[in-house]
Amino acid sequence: MKLAVFIHTNERQYVGALVSAHSMRRNSKHPEALDIRILHTRDFPFLAARQGQKYKRGSEWREWRMDDLQSFTPLRFAPPEQMGFEGRAVIVDPDIFAVGDVWELLARDMGGKSILCRKRPGKENVPGHYATSCMLLDCAKLKHWRVEQNFAELFTGERDYARWIELEYEDPATIGLFEPEWNDFDHLDEKTKLIHNTKRHTQPWKTGLPIDFVEADKFKLWSPKGWIQKVQRSLFGHYRYSGTYKPHPDPRQERLFFALLKDAMKAGVVTDAMLEAEMRANHVRHDAREVLARTPDWEELDLLGRGMKAAA
């Protein structure tokens, strides 16, 4: 059976994607068998063709912007076509990194489901939803996933981005859940398999850089936050009117990322010239070299404070 891991990304998160791919191989017992593919927005011209056009997202029509931090998200639905609708695929965001062995996820029993993922907890009276940032897919059962066609439907109003990205167009009977540790939201413990730096404000490689993403839509007629957000966008544009990325509240997760980046640079996956260019482009924090200098090598990294090495 064909098996592959896909990491979708854009220019702003390309270093994250490379480090993610390196972590998958670095921490697998089957690195030579892993087929890891990076899906870059530049290789899907139908995305750029919609630049500046309005698409339906929840309660408003947004402008599609290729320079947004998460312009890669439609590519979550690309793997089945990329696989010729055969075999299995894992798709992950470029801010997800392997602590455990992704092969275990690829090879697990799907119980007849088309999709395995986890649920994101609800908050502020908003119900939880399926998190598509990491999914295990049975590609033969997802022949209706035609990413270019489905993406085009956002701009006609036939499809809503929020409902699409949260799998609301799928039959719930075809969706199963895997354990939270396969998409661990900014949480690290001895169970973590794939850690996800999902809180964009605190992604460890972005600390100190200006915010460069569109905030989630909070607009509701009765919501003061929503009205404030709407006014801010009208006055200051699509990106946040002020602010910078903040340090991650868990210093271990910063050490984890930079230990992986350091290891990826030793392996030649990320070059020194590339890192320099990414810092100049404001895609990687400007003090990255200083952080790398004080970060232990991967083999010496102790993440859990219990004598458990990250490489174990």
N, C-alpha and C positions, 0 to 999 in steps of 0.2 A: 504494500500500500504506500502511496506517495504521502510523505510527511514534510511539512515546511513551517518555518516560523517567519512571520512578516512583521516588520517594524515600519510604521508609516511616519513620515516626517516632512518638514519643509526646511528652508534655509535657516530659520531661526533656531530650530531644534536639531540640526544635523549632527552636531557633536554629541548630543544626548543619544541620538539613534546609533551612532558608531560605538559609543560606550556600552549601550544596551546590547548590541550584537556581540561585542567582545565579552560581556558578562555572561551571555548565554553559553558561549563556547567554553569560557574559562571555568565555569562551574558545572559543566555537564560531564557525566561519565562516558558520554558518547559524542565527543566534539566532532569527530571525523564523519559521523553520520548525520549531523545537523545541517539541514539546508536552510540557511538564514538569508532572507531577501529584504532589502530596504526599498520601500515604496516612497519615492520622493515626488512631491507635487510637480516638480518641473517636468517629470516624465508623463504627466497626464494633462495634456494641453486643454482639455475641456474645462478644467478648473480655471485656468487663467483667462479663457475666453469669456468668462462671466464677470470679470473684474468690473466693479462699480454697479452691477445690476442688483436689483432688489429681490430678496428671497424671503419666504415665510418662515418665521421663527417665533413660535408661541403667539404672544399678543401683538407683535409688530412685524413690519417688513424691514429687514436689515440690508445694508449694503454689503455685498460680497467683496472681501478684501483679501488678496493673496498675501499681503504682508502681515496679516494677523497671526499671532503666535500659534493658533490652532487651525489654520487653513487646511491642514492635512486630514481632518476628521472624516470627511466623506470617504476616504480611502480605507476606512474600517470595513467597508462593504466590498472591497476589491478582491480579496483572496480567492473566493470560489472561482471567479473567472480566470484569475491568474493560474489557478491549478487545473484549468480545463474541466472544472466541476467533478474532480476526482480526489480521493484521499482526504486527508485531514490537514488543517492549518491552525496555527495559533497566530492571532493578530494582537499586537501590543502597541501602546503609545510609546513615543521616544523617551518618555520620562519614567519608564519601567525597567528595573534592573534585576538580574537574576542573583539571588543569594543561594537558592537551591538549584535543582536540576530540571530544566524545562522539558527534558525528554519524558519525565514522569507524567507531565500533563499531556503531552502529545500521545502517549501510549495508553492512557487510561480508558476504562470502559465508559462510554457515553450513555449507556442505558437506552439506546434508541433515539436519543434527542438529536436535533440538528445543531443546537447551540448550547454550550456550557459557558456560564459567566457567573458573576456574583451580583448581588443587589447593593445599591448605594442607599444608606439609611435616609429616611425623610428628615426634614427639619423645617421649622417655622411654618407649621401647618401644611407643608408640601409633602405629599406621599413619596416614599422611596421608589426607585426605578432601577431597571437593569443597567449595569455599568458595562458599556461596550468598549471601554478602554483596554480590556483584555478579554478575549474570547477564544474558546476552542470550537472549531467549526467542522462539521461533516459536510464537505463541499458538494457531494453528490445530492444532498438534500436541500441545497440552497440555489437551485437553478434560476429562481426568480430574483436573485441579487444581480442586477445589471447596473453597475455603479454609475456609468455615464448617463443612462436613461433616467435612473432614479434621482440623480443630482439635478438634471434638467427640470424634473417635476417640481422642485423647490421653487422655481422661478415663475411657474404658472399657477402656483397655489394648490396644485393637485396633491402635493406632499408637504408636510410641515417638518422642518429640521428637527425640532425638539422631539416630536413623536418618532421620527425615523431613527434618531440617534439613541433613543431609549427603547427601541424594539417594539413599539406599540403597533406596528404594522404586521408583526409576526403572530402566529398562532401560539398562545401561551403554552399549549400542550407540547410544543416542539422545543421549549427552552428548559434547560435544567440548570442547577446551581452547583458550582464547585466551592471549595472551602475558601474563606476569606484570605488565607495566606497566599493564594495564587494571584491576588491583586490587592496587596496590603496597603491601604491608603495612609501614607505617611506614618506607618507604624512598623516597628522592627522588634521582633523577639525571636526566640529559638524556633518558632514554627514558620516564620516568614520564608516563602519560596521566591516570590517576585514582589519586590517593593516598588510602590508607585508614589513618586513625589507629585501627588495630584493637586495639592494646593499651590496654584501657580505663583502666588505672591511670595512663596518661600522656597522656590526651587534652588537647591544649593549652588548651582553653577551660575545663577543670575543675580546673586546678592549685590545690591548697590546700583544695578542698572535701572534705567527708567522703565516704567510699566509699558508694555507694548502689546496688550491684548484687550479685547472688548469684554467688559464685565458681563456676567450672566444677566439675563433679562429678569428684573424684579418688578416690572411695572404691573400694577393692578389699581383699579380706580380708588380703592380704599387704602392703598399702601403709601404712607409718606416716603418710604425708601424708594419706591418706584417712581414717584413724581420727582424726587431729588435727582435720581439717575437720569430721567428723561430730560430735565432742564440742563444737567451737566453735559449730556451728549449734544444738545442743541447749541450750547455755548462753546464747547471745547472740542467737538468732534467725536469720532467713534472711540478713540482711546481715552483712557482715564485722564482727567484734567490735570492731575499731579500725582506725585508719589513714585517710589522706587521699590524694587524687590527687597524684601526683608530677610534677615538670616533665618535659617530653618530653626525651629524651636528645639529640635533634637540634634545636638552636635554630632552624634554618632552617624546620622544620616549624611551629613556633610562629609565626614571622614570616609564613609562608604563610597560615595560618588567619586571623591578625589583619589582614593586608593585605586578604584577601577580605572579612572582616567590615567593615572600614573602607569598602571599596568598596560593599558591600551597603547600608551606612548612608547613604552619599552618594546611592545610587540610590533610597532610601526603602523598600528591601526589609525592612530591620530598622530600627525607629524607636528614638529615644533612650529613649522611655518603655518600650518593650518590653525593651530591654537592662537598664534599671533594674529592671524587674519580674523579669526572669530572674535577675539577681544576687541580689535579695532572696529568691527561691525556691530558691537554691542550685543553679541549673541552669547558671550561668555564673560563673566565678571572680570574686571580689569586687574584684580590682584590674584588671578588664578595661579600664576607662577609662585607667588609667596605661599599660597595655600598648599600647592603641590610640594614645596620644599619642606613643609613641616608635617606632611602626611606620611605615615608609615607605609612601607611596601605592603602589597596585598597579603603576602605570606605572614607578615608580622602583625596584621591588623586584628585587634581583639574588639569585636563589636558588642558583645553582651556582658562584658565585665565578669565573666565566670570562667576565665581561662579557655574559652571556646574561640578558636581562631576562625576567621571568616572563611578560610580555605577548607575548613574541616567539613 
